[in-house]
């Protein structure tokens, strides 16, 4: 087969993944069949191999091949599979096999890089393809029989939980400055101990290159970093190195992030990337909106970020319950929980504080009542359709909330009539 000169190093004790369910699935084996039928070799590569070796969940499966994109397309279609030219110019065809997408990419070498993307040339040499990748632990390959290939020493780094650039870190970073943030995300996800010194020094030296990246690309890496298991020591490095100011527009509050993470664990909640972003990088609505613009957050994410900075002492256990319910009423459950946790994090209370736990669960499980009347009820009292209907409803709602949401029907109708009286035609 073409480009198959490198062999696994048997002396390195590389494992075999032959028994892996993902590798034995009909979908991936059909892709291997199609490519090998044309005389080409193909291997799974990157995250799928890394995670399989670590015993961690498998998500997307990427395949590298010596076949060029037009040949990939022809071969998979001949095999009855669907091929989509999602990135043919850079060598990538998405193949749908057994209803599962596989990204099949031709072996590549970089010809010219621009700090954000590269011009590539295709190759049949596996080591050339490996050396253009970012980190050694992402340059592991696996053939259809489960044999692992390790051209750049990634397996030893994987075992040591060491995130290390392939070759010269500065050169790798200058190929794509997003690799600075990827270095930190992978360290927070897979690393143990301190960051690799050479890689960290390169990230700090090249940090100004981050300004060349789109907000969308930065956003994606940051949100994934913030929910990683080792986020706190890594973010501390980011802040102390000055990278935080470039990314967030401010230094960053690691203590607040740490407190939010402690509270999430105490409440047995999954990490919330947007809440953690708010804790780290903004404390006012203006700052939240500026950060949302900077990172090109979606409208949904912007709203979540805004909710997270709406801290209010009235939510906490020191306020009376009626006042807390009044705050809770005006927020969705998600918005309330973000605002509550942020209020808690910025108070003097610890993550184990029982009163804060009790109030959180009390308000989270409260069956929020609906406003008892609608506009048609106001019109039925004689208020003409128009803006006065809304005024009456708002005045009634303010009373109803302040009175702790009474549900006595006679009392409610009496008060609505009282509020409406000045606006009734010919009253």
N, C-alpha and C positions, 0 to 999 in steps of 0.2 A: 504494500500500500504506500501511497505517496506520503512524504514527510513523516515517516515513522522511524527515524533513525534513533531517537532517544528512547531509552529503556528505563524502567523503574530500577532504582538502586536497591538491590536485594540486601546489601549490607546495612542499609539504613533501617531495616526492619519495618518497612512500610506495610500497613495493614491491607487487607483485601475487603472490599465492600460487596462481594458477590451475593450475600444474603439480604441486601437492603431491598425493602419493598418498592421504594421509588425506582430503583434501578431495574427491577424485574417487572415493572408495570408494562402492560401491552402498549401503552402510548409511547414511551421512550424507546422501547425495543423496535417499534415500527419505524421510528425515525432513524435509528441506527441501521436497520435493514435497508431503508431507502438509500441512504448515503453510501453504505458499503457495497450495495449492488452496483453502484457506478464506479467502484474502484477507489473510493476515498476512505479516509479514516476519520473517526469522530469520537469525541470524548466529552463527558460532562465536565464542567469547569466552574471554578469560583465558589460562590456561596453554598451551593448544594453539596459539594465535596467537603468543604470546610465544616458545615454543620453536621453532615453525616459522620465525619470523624470525631466530632465533639459529642455526638449523641443528642444533638439539639434538633428542634423541629425543622422540617424541610418546607420551603416555600416555593419560589420559582426555580425551575430547572433550566440552566443555560447549557448549550452544547457548542463546542468549538469543532471546526471541521477543516480539512484541507480543500474541500470543494468551494469554488467561488460562487457568489450569490446566484448567478443565472443557472449554474449547474444544480445548486440546491433546489431552486424553484422547479426546474424541470424534473429532477429525480423524485421529489416529494409528490408532485402532481401525478407523475406516472405511477406512484405507489398508492394513489387514491387519497392522499392527504391534502389538506388545504394549506397553501402557502400565501403569506401576505408580505409584501415588500415594505416592511415598516422602517427599515433603515438600510436599504440595499447599497447606497453610496458608501456607507461605512461597513458594509459586509454582513448586515443582519437581515435575516428572513424569519418571520414568526411562522412556525409550523403548528397547525392544529391537528392533534392526533389523539383519538379517543376522547375528544371534547376538552383536551388539556392543551394550553399554549406552551410551546417550547421556543425559546429564542435561539436560533441557530446562526452562529457567526463564523465567518471565514477567518482563519488565522491571519493576523495582521502585524505590521510593523509601522511605527510612526515615521512619516516622511518629514512633516513640518507641524509644529505645535504653536498655538496662539494663546495659551493660558486659559482657554475656555473649551476649545475643541481642537481636533487635530485632522490633518490630511494624512490618510493612511494608504499603504500599499499592501496588497495581499501577499502571503507567503505560504510555503508548505512546511516551514520549520517551526516546530512546537516551542523550542527555546526562545526564538525571536518573539513569538506571541506572548510567552510568559514574561519576558523582560520589559514589555511595554505596559504591563499591569501595575497597579499601585503598590500593594503590600504582598509580602511573601505568602501570607496565609490565604490570599485570594488567588494564588497562582498554582493551585493543586488541581490535577486532572484525574479523571477516572474513566477507564474504557468500559465497554458493555459487559465485560466479565468481572468487573469489580477491581481490577488492578489499578492502584494509585500511582500516579506519576508526579514527581516533585523536582522540576528543573532548577529551582532557585532556593532550595532549603526551607521551604515553607512549613514542612511537617514538624521540624524541630521547633520552629517558632510557635507553631500552633500548640504543641505540647507544653511549651513554656508560657503560653498565653502572652506572647510578646508580639506587639504590632510594630512591624519594621518595614520601611520602604524597600522596594527592590532597587538595588544600585544606589546611585547618588540621590539622596532625598531632595536636594535643591532642584536637580534636573527633573525629578518626578513631579514636584510641585509646580514648576514653571510650565509643565505640559498642561496642567489644569489646576488652577488655584483652589478649586473645590476640594482638592485632596488634603488641604489643611484641615478643613472641617471633618472630612472623612477620617483622617488620622485620629482626631479626638473622639469621634463617634465610635470607631472600632475599638479604641482603647477603653472607652466606657462600657462597651458591650462585651468584648472578649479579653481585654487585658487584665493582668494582675500586677500590682505594684506600680512603680513609677513608669511614666512614659519613656520610651526609648530616647536616650539623650541626644543622639545625632538627629533623629527625626524631629524632636521637639525644637532643637536649635534652628533647624531649617524652617520649621513652621513660623517661628517667631521672626526670623530674619526676612521671610517672604510675606509677612502678614498684610502688607499694603496691597498685595495683589488681590486680596479679597474684594476690594472696591470695584474690581472689573467684572464681578459676577452679578448675574441677575438676582433680584430679590427672591424669585421663585425657587431657584436652586439652593440658595442659602436657607430659605425657609424649610425646605424638605429635610436637609441635614440637621438643622437645629432642633426641629420637632422630634426627630428620631433620637437624637442625642439626649434630649431632656427626659425621655422615658427609659433610658438604658440603666441597667442595674448599678453601674459604677459612675453615675453622672456627677456626683458631688465633688470628688477629688479632681475630676477632669475639668469641670467648670471652674473650679478654683484656680487651676493652671491657666485656663483661658482668660480669666479676669486679671490675674496677676501679671500675665504676659502682655497685656494691652490689646489682645485680640478682641476681647469683649466690647471695647469701645468702638472698634471698627464694625463689628457685627450689629450691635444693639444701639449704637449712638450714645451709650453711657457705660460706665464701668461695670455695673452689675452687682446685685445684692445676693451674695452667696448664702449669707445667714438666713435671709428670708426664704430662699429656695430650700435650704436644709430643713427649716421649720415646717414648710408645707409638705415636704417629703415624709417627715416624721409623723405628721398628722394623718396623711394618707395611709401610711402603714398602720397607725393606731386604729383607724376606722376600717381597715381591711379593704381599702379602695384601690383599684388599679391606678397606676400613675397617669396623671392628666397633663398632657404636654402644654396645652394652652394655659392652664392654671399655673404650671411651673414657669412658663415664659413670663407671665405677669409678675410672679413673685421675684423673678430674677431681674427683670428689665423695665418695669413700669409701675407707677403707683398712683397715677392720675388718669382721667379720661383723655386729656391732651396727649400725655405720654403714650397711652395705649393706642390712640389713633395714629400718632407719628410712627410708632413701631409697626402697626399694621400696614401702613403705607410702605415702610422701609422693606418689610419682608413679603410684601404683596400677599397678605393673608386674604382668604376668601371672605365673603360677606358673613358667612356663618362663623368663621374663626374670629373675625373682627368683633362680632357681637359677643362671643364667648369671652374674649379678652376684656372688653368693656365691662362685662358683668363681674369679672374676677377682681377688678379694681374698685368696685363699689362697696368698699368696706363700710360697715355701719355698726357702731357699738350697740345699737338697739337690737341687733340680732343675737347678741351674746347673752349668757345666763345672768349677768348682772342687771339686765333690763327686765321689766315685768313681762310676763308671757303675752299679754294683750298687745303690748307695743311690738314685740317680736313677731307676732302673727300679722300685724299690720304691715310690717316690712316683707314678710314672707308672701303675703297675698299678692303683692305687686310683681313678684318674680316667678318665672318658671322654676320647676324643681332643679334643673341643671344650673340655672343662673343663681338660685338661692344657695345651692351647695358650694359653688365656687366662691361666692361672696362671703359665705359663712366661714369657710376654711381660711380664706385670706384674712378675714377679720380676726379669727383665732390666731393665725400665724403672726400677726402683727400686734397681738396683745402680749401681756406678760405671762399668760397661761401656758403650761407645758402640754405636750401631746397626750399625756395620760390624764389630764384634768377631767375628773368625772362630771362636773357640772357642764362643761362644754360638750362632752359626749352625750349627756342626757338631752340637752337642748337641741343638739343636731338631730338626733333620732326623733325627738318629739316633733320638730318642725318638718322633718323629711317625710314622716308618716302621717302628718295632719291632712285630713280630707278637706282640702281648700274649698270653701263654699262658693257657689255662683251668686252673683248679684241678683237679688230676687225679682227685679223689674227690668223691663225693656222699654224702648222708646214708645212702643204702641200703648203701653200701660199709662204713660204720661199723657199721650194724646187723648186717650179715653177719658182722662180727667178734665179735658177741655183746653189743654195747652195747644195752641196751633202748631202744626209741623214747622220745623225750622230750628235755628240755633238755640232757642230757649229750651227745647226738649233736652238737648245735651247738657245745658246748664243745670236743669233740675236733676237729671240723673247724676251728675258729678256731685252736686250738693248732698243728694241723698246718700250716695256711696261714701262720701267723706264722713257723714254722721254714722252710717252703718258700721264702717271700719272702726271708728273711734269708740263706738258702743260695744265693741268686741263681737260683731257679727250676730246680733240677735236674730232669732227665727220665729218669734211670735207673730202670727199672720196679722192680727188686729193692730199690733204696735207698728208693724211695717207699713201697712196701708195708711194708718193715721199719719205717720211721719211723711210719707210720700205726698199725701194730700196737703199737709202743712207747707212743705217746700214748694209745691206746685202752685199754691193759691195766688201768689203775686203775679204769676204768668198766665193765668187762665183768662181767656178772652171774656170781656165784659164783666170781669170779677168785681 
